[in-house]
């Protein structure tokens, strides 16, 4: 396992410690869970964005295909 470290204001540290304590967690576990939740949210948003792009491409392709079916070869 690897250790991450970062600088934080005293206010941030006190708030984080307070919330961790309220949840019965160690500070490191509280921060680990918060970062994991953020990572998962970013990944969901990224996948949703890629899905929208792919959907738009499929729609454009389908519209092109629909236009080509009216070529008089019925």
ZIKA-V407639 format. One record per residue. N is the residue number from 1. RES is the residue in one small letter. D_LAST is the distance of its C-alpha to the last C-alpha in Angstrom with 1 decimal. Layout:
{{N,RES,D_LAST} {N,RES,D_LAST}}
This chain:
{{1,x,65.5} {2,x,65.7} {3,x,67.4} {4,x,65.8} {5,x,68.0} {6,x,67.5} {7,x,69.7} {8,x,69.8} {9,x,71.9} {10,x,74.7} {11,x,73.0} {12,x,69.8} {13,x,71.9} {14,x,73.9} {15,x,70.8} {16,x,69.1} {17,x,72.3} {18,x,72.6} {19,x,69.0} {20,x,69.4} {21,x,72.7} {22,x,71.3} {23,x,68.6} {24,x,71.2} {25,x,69.6} {26,x,71.2} {27,x,70.2} {28,x,68.4} {29,x,66.3} {30,x,65.5} {31,x,64.3} {32,x,62.4} {33,x,60.5} {34,x,59.8} {35,x,58.4} {36,x,56.3} {37,x,54.8} {38,x,54.1} {39,x,52.5} {40,x,50.2} {41,x,49.3} {42,x,48.4} {43,x,46.3} {44,x,44.4} {45,x,43.8} {46,x,42.7} {47,x,40.2} {48,x,38.9} {49,x,38.5} {50,x,36.7} {51,x,34.4} {52,x,33.6} {53,x,32.8} {54,x,30.5} {55,x,28.8} {56,x,28.2} {57,x,26.8} {58,x,24.4} {59,x,23.4} {60,x,22.9} {61,x,20.8} {62,x,18.6} {63,x,18.2} {64,x,17.3} {65,x,14.7} {66,x,13.2} {67,x,13.3} {68,x,11.5} {69,x,8.4} {70,x,7.9} {71,x,7.9} {72,x,5.6} {73,x,3.8} {74,x,0.0}}
